[in-house]
Amino acid sequence: MTPTACPSSNFKLSDVPPVGNYKVTAENGSTKDAVQLAWVNAPTIPLRYAATSGASAKRAGSRVTISGLVKRYGTSGWTPYAKIIVGFQHLVPGPKPHTTVWKTIGYAHTDTHGRTALRFTLPAGRYRVFTGNASPSFWGSASNSVVG
């Protein structure tokens, strides 16, 4: 994506600037609470909309079904994030004692309502769903962890 010029030298996110990459220059400013901010030159900063993921799990014997719901925020508010790839993860022991890591166990697409589900034969544990940062318009997200 080619860096995009800012619509003006002063803009607020509530002005709904277009999604894209913006060149950042040395400036300062303040928040609504009058907290002073300063930043230095950076090549570009991405401006993307938010995405959010939620998960639930249901166990029947040795099989667990993990369901996910993904939404994205845009000019119409929160809407289902349809037809994207969602990853499923299981929390497992890490490489060092007393550590854990999220291990990816599968992928699926969301439907037109932003929903997805996969069934696994895995031990009881903690699970979550996630989306990546592959979209230039939306940030990735990870759901809450659920026990299944």
C-alpha positions in Angstrom: 0.0 0.0 0.0 1.4 3.4 -0.9 1.5 5.9 1.9 -1.4 8.4 1.8 -1.1 12.0 2.6 -3.1 13.2 5.6 -6.4 14.9 4.6 -5.2 17.9 6.6 -2.4 18.7 9.0 -4.8 18.5 11.9 -7.4 15.8 12.0 -9.3 13.7 14.5 -10.2 10.0 14.1 -13.8 11.1 14.6 -13.3 13.0 11.2 -13.2 9.5 9.7 -10.1 9.8 7.6 -9.8 7.1 5.0 -8.1 3.8 6.0 -4.5 3.7 4.8 -0.9 4.5 5.8 -0.1 8.0 6.9 3.3 9.8 7.1 4.0 10.9 10.7 6.1 14.0 11.3 7.5 15.4 14.6 4.6 17.1 16.3 2.9 17.4 19.6 -0.7 17.6 20.7 -3.0 16.9 23.5 -5.9 14.6 24.4 -9.4 15.8 25.4 -8.2 15.7 29.0 -5.4 18.1 28.2 -2.7 15.5 28.6 0.3 16.6 26.4 1.6 14.2 23.8 4.7 14.3 21.7 5.9 11.9 19.0 8.9 11.7 16.7 9.3 11.0 13.0 8.2 7.6 12.0 8.1 6.3 8.4 4.3 5.6 8.3 1.6 4.6 10.7 -1.4 2.4 9.6 -4.9 3.6 10.2 -7.3 0.6 10.2 -10.7 -0.2 11.6 -11.1 -2.5 14.6 -12.1 -6.1 14.6 -13.3 -8.2 17.5 -13.6 -12.0 18.1 -15.6 -14.0 20.6 -15.5 -17.7 21.3 -17.4 -20.5 23.0 -16.7 -24.2 23.6 -18.9 -27.2 24.0 -17.6 -30.7 25.0 -19.1 -34.1 24.4 -16.8 -36.8 25.6 -13.4 -36.5 24.0 -14.7 -34.1 21.3 -14.8 -30.3 21.7 -16.6 -27.9 19.4 -15.2 -24.4 19.3 -17.4 -21.7 17.9 -16.4 -18.2 17.0 -18.0 -14.9 16.1 -16.0 -12.1 14.4 -17.2 -8.6 13.8 -15.5 -5.5 12.3 -16.1 -1.8 12.8 -16.6 0.4 9.9 -18.6 3.4 8.7 -21.9 1.5 9.5 -20.8 0.5 13.0 -20.1 -3.1 14.1 -21.1 -5.7 11.4 -20.3 -9.4 10.9 -16.9 -10.0 9.4 -17.9 -12.4 6.6 -15.8 -14.8 4.5 -12.5 -14.4 6.4 -10.1 -17.1 7.6 -10.2 -17.6 11.4 -7.6 -19.7 13.3 -8.4 -21.9 16.3 -5.8 -22.3 19.1 -5.3 -24.5 22.1 -3.3 -23.4 25.2 -0.5 -25.9 25.7 2.6 -26.2 27.9 5.5 -24.0 26.7 9.1 -24.8 26.1 10.2 -23.7 29.6 8.8 -24.9 32.9 5.7 -23.0 34.1 5.0 -21.4 30.7 2.2 -21.9 28.1 1.8 -21.0 24.4 -1.1 -20.8 22.0 -0.8 -23.6 19.5 -2.8 -23.3 16.2 -4.9 -26.4 15.7 -7.0 -25.5 12.6 -8.5 -22.8 10.3 -12.0 -22.2 8.9 -13.9 -19.4 7.1 -16.6 -17.3 8.7 -20.1 -17.5 7.1 -22.1 -14.4 6.0 -23.0 -13.8 9.7 -19.3 -13.8 10.9 -19.8 -17.2 12.6 -17.5 -20.2 12.4 -17.0 -23.5 14.2 -14.7 -26.5 14.2 -14.9 -29.8 16.1 -11.7 -31.5 17.5 -10.8 -34.5 19.5 -8.5 -32.9 22.1 -8.1 -33.0 25.8 -10.0 -30.5 28.0 -8.3 -27.1 28.1 -8.4 -23.5 27.1 -9.2 -22.5 23.5 -9.6 -19.3 21.5 -10.2 -18.0 17.9 -8.1 -15.4 16.2 -7.9 -13.4 13.0 -4.6 -12.2 11.5 -3.5 -8.7 10.4 -3.6 -9.6 6.7 -6.2 -7.0 5.8 -5.0 -3.5 5.1 -8.3 -2.2 6.4 -8.9 -4.1 9.6 -6.7 -5.0 12.6 -6.5 -8.7 13.6 -8.1 -9.9 16.9 -8.0 -12.7 19.4 -11.0 -13.8 21.3 -11.4 -14.5 25.0 -10.1 -17.9 26.0 -12.8 -20.5 26.8 -12.7 -23.8 28.6 -13.7 -26.8 26.6 
